[in-house]
């Protein structure tokens, strides 16, 4: 357990990566959104609810951060005789801790947004579940989305660590083929309506729960690939 915790400390040596920079990015997106809303109000656009996807910026950044941190810390950790298993478990624990803490802050921001009437502009940034959703529902949504982004990013990073550029090229090519193939399959089987109905029935929290399936698969795949990776591949 000590080695696993040391990996967590290794990831958090540079607080900017996981603690500071995500909130700078989200804060910038938040400020820009409010500025745009105020400009709209100044020209007479009032009385309507406005929504923004600014909160998504922190999830996108965390995926990128996961990719970068694996590439930067994995060779260093191996140099200190950390096993691949301990490194990956420590990395997973880092994702869970950061995700849980960030989810608390995001949930608090959602509560402030409700109390302020959408930042006094009738806007929606954090209250993606609506004003009546419980704090626990918001925390679960934000937490699972962060886990998904982090573990998918980590899995992508392990592909690079194992097969370098050739692996990344093959991954993106096969990924593109899979996306187009899936789109074609759904279209030719007339399944879009069924998928839409399933998503509506599941709701945001249900979909967040389902996202744990690809998150776990990405985590297992990342560990399997990283167990064969070396710093000289």
C-alpha positions in Angstrom: 0.0 0.0 0.0 2.9 2.3 0.7 4.2 2.0 -2.9 0.7 2.7 -4.2 0.4 5.8 -2.1 3.8 6.9 -3.3 2.6 6.8 -6.8 -0.3 9.0 -5.8 2.2 11.5 -4.3 4.3 11.2 -7.5 1.3 12.3 -9.6 0.6 15.2 -7.3 4.1 16.5 -7.0 3.2 19.1 -9.6 -0.1 20.4 -8.2 -0.7 22.3 -11.5 -1.6 19.2 -13.4 -4.5 17.9 -11.4 -5.3 20.6 -8.8 -4.7 24.0 -10.2 -4.9 24.0 -14.0 -8.3 22.2 -14.3 -9.9 25.0 -12.3 -8.1 27.7 -14.2 -9.5 26.2 -17.4 -13.0 25.9 -16.0 -12.8 29.3 -14.5 -11.8 30.8 -17.8 -14.7 29.1 -19.6 -17.0 30.2 -16.8 -16.0 33.8 -17.0 -16.2 33.8 -20.8 -19.7 32.3 -20.6 -20.9 35.0 -18.2 -19.4 37.7 -20.3 -21.3 36.4 -23.4 -24.5 36.3 -21.4 -24.1 39.8 -20.1 -23.4 41.0 -23.7 -26.6 39.3 -24.9 -28.6 40.9 -22.1 -27.1 44.4 -22.8 -28.5 44.2 -26.4 -32.0 43.2 -25.1 -31.8 39.4 -25.2 -33.7 38.8 -21.9 -36.4 36.5 -20.5 -35.0 33.3 -21.9 -32.9 30.6 -20.3 -29.4 30.2 -21.8 -27.2 27.2 -21.4 -23.5 26.6 -21.8 -21.3 23.5 -22.0 -18.5 25.3 -20.2 -18.4 22.7 -17.5 -17.3 20.1 -20.1 -13.9 21.9 -20.3 -12.7 20.3 -17.0 -13.6 16.8 -18.2 -11.8 17.2 -21.5 -8.7 18.6 -19.7 -8.6 15.7 -17.3 -8.6 13.2 -20.2 -5.6 15.1 -21.6 -4.0 15.3 -18.2 -4.3 11.5 -17.8 -2.6 11.0 -21.1 0.3 13.3 -20.2 0.8 12.1 -16.6 1.1 8.4 -17.7 3.7 9.3 -20.3 5.7 11.5 -17.9 5.5 9.5 -14.7 5.7 5.9 -15.8 9.4 5.9 -16.8 10.3 7.8 -13.7 8.3 5.4 -11.4 10.0 2.3 -13.0 13.4 3.9 -12.3 12.5 3.8 -8.6 11.6 0.1 -8.8 7.8 0.6 -8.7 6.0 -2.3 -10.2 3.6 -1.8 -13.1 0.8 -3.1 -10.9 1.5 -0.6 -8.1 1.9 2.2 -10.6 -1.4 1.5 -12.2 -3.2 1.1 -8.9 -1.7 4.3 -7.6 -2.8 6.1 -10.8 -6.3 4.7 -10.5 -6.4 5.9 -6.9 -5.3 9.3 -8.0 -8.1 9.5 -10.5 -10.6 8.5 -7.9 -9.4 11.0 -5.3 -9.2 13.9 -7.8 -12.6 13.0 -9.2 -14.3 12.8 -5.8 -12.9 16.1 -4.7 -13.7 17.9 -8.0 -17.2 16.4 -7.9 -17.8 18.0 -4.5 -16.8 21.4 -5.8 -18.8 21.1 -8.9 -21.9 20.0 -6.9 -21.4 23.1 -4.7 -21.3 25.3 -7.8 -24.5 23.7 -9.0 -26.1 24.6 -5.7 -24.9 28.2 -6.0 -26.2 28.3 -9.6 -29.7 27.3 -8.4 -29.7 29.7 -5.4 -28.6 32.6 -7.6 -31.1 32.0 -10.4 -28.5 31.0 -12.9 -25.8 33.5 -11.8 -28.5 36.2 -11.9 -28.7 35.7 -15.7 -31.1 32.7 -15.9 -28.3 30.6 -17.2 -27.3 27.0 -16.9 -23.7 25.8 -16.6 -23.5 23.3 -13.8 -27.2 22.4 -13.2 -27.3 19.9 -16.1 -29.8 17.7 -14.2 -32.1 20.6 -13.5 -32.7 22.6 -10.3 -34.5 19.9 -8.4 -31.9 17.2 -8.6 -30.3 16.1 -5.4 -26.6 17.0 -4.5 -25.9 13.2 -4.4 -27.1 12.9 -8.0 -24.9 15.8 -9.1 -21.9 14.4 -7.3 -22.4 10.9 -8.8 -22.7 12.4 -12.3 -19.6 14.6 -12.1 -17.6 11.8 -10.4 -18.4 9.1 -13.0 -17.8 11.5 -15.9 -14.4 12.3 -14.5 -13.5 8.6 -14.0 -14.6 7.9 -17.6 -12.4 10.6 -19.0 -9.4 9.8 -16.9 -9.4 6.0 -17.5 -10.0 6.4 -21.2 -7.1 8.9 -21.4 -4.9 6.5 -19.4 -5.8 3.6 -21.8 -4.8 5.8 -24.7 -1.5 6.7 -23.0 -0.7 3.0 -22.4 -1.1 2.3 -26.1 1.5 4.9 -26.8 3.8 3.6 -24.0 3.5 0.0 -25.5 3.6 0.6 -29.3 4.5 4.3 -29.7 3.5 6.1 -32.9 2.6 2.9 -34.8 0.2 1.9 -32.1 -1.4 5.3 -31.9 -1.9 5.4 -35.7 -3.5 2.0 -35.7 -5.6 2.9 -32.7 -7.1 6.0 -34.3 -7.6 4.3 -37.7 -9.4 1.3 -36.1 -11.3 3.7 -33.8 -12.5 5.7 -36.8 -13.6 2.5 -38.6 -15.4 1.3 -35.5 -17.3 4.6 -35.2 -18.3 4.7 -38.9 -19.2 1.0 -38.7 -21.4 1.5 -35.6 -23.1 4.5 -37.3 -23.9 2.4 -40.4 -25.1 -0.6 -38.3 -27.5 1.6 -36.3 -28.7 3.4 -39.4 -29.3 0.3 -41.5 -31.1 -1.5 -38.7 -33.3 1.6 -37.9 -32.2 1.5 -34.3 -31.8 5.3 -33.6 -35.4 5.5 -32.2 -34.7 2.6 -29.9 -31.5 4.0 -28.7 -33.1 7.4 -28.1 -35.9 5.8 -26.1 -33.4 3.8 -24.0 -31.4 7.0 -23.3 -34.6 8.9 -22.3 -35.7 6.0 -20.1 -32.3 5.7 -18.4 -32.0 9.4 -17.7 -28.7 11.2 -17.0 -28.0 9.3 -13.8 -28.7 6.0 -15.5 -26.4 6.8 -18.3 -23.8 8.0 -15.8 -24.1 4.6 -14.1 -23.8 2.8 -17.5 -20.6 4.8 -18.2 -18.9 2.8 -15.5 -18.9 -0.2 -17.8 -16.6 1.4 -20.5 -14.7 3.0 -17.6 -13.9 -0.4 -16.1 -13.1 -1.9 -19.5 -10.7 1.0 -20.3 -9.1 0.5 -16.9 -8.6 -3.2 -17.4 -7.3 -2.7 -21.0 -4.9 0.0 -19.8 -3.5 -2.3 -17.1 -3.1 -5.2 -19.6 -1.3 -3.0 -22.1 0.9 -1.2 -19.5 2.0 -4.6 -18.0 3.8 -5.3 -21.2 5.2 -1.7 -21.8 8.8 -0.6 -21.2 10.4 2.8 -21.3 12.4 1.7 -24.4 9.5 0.5 -26.7 
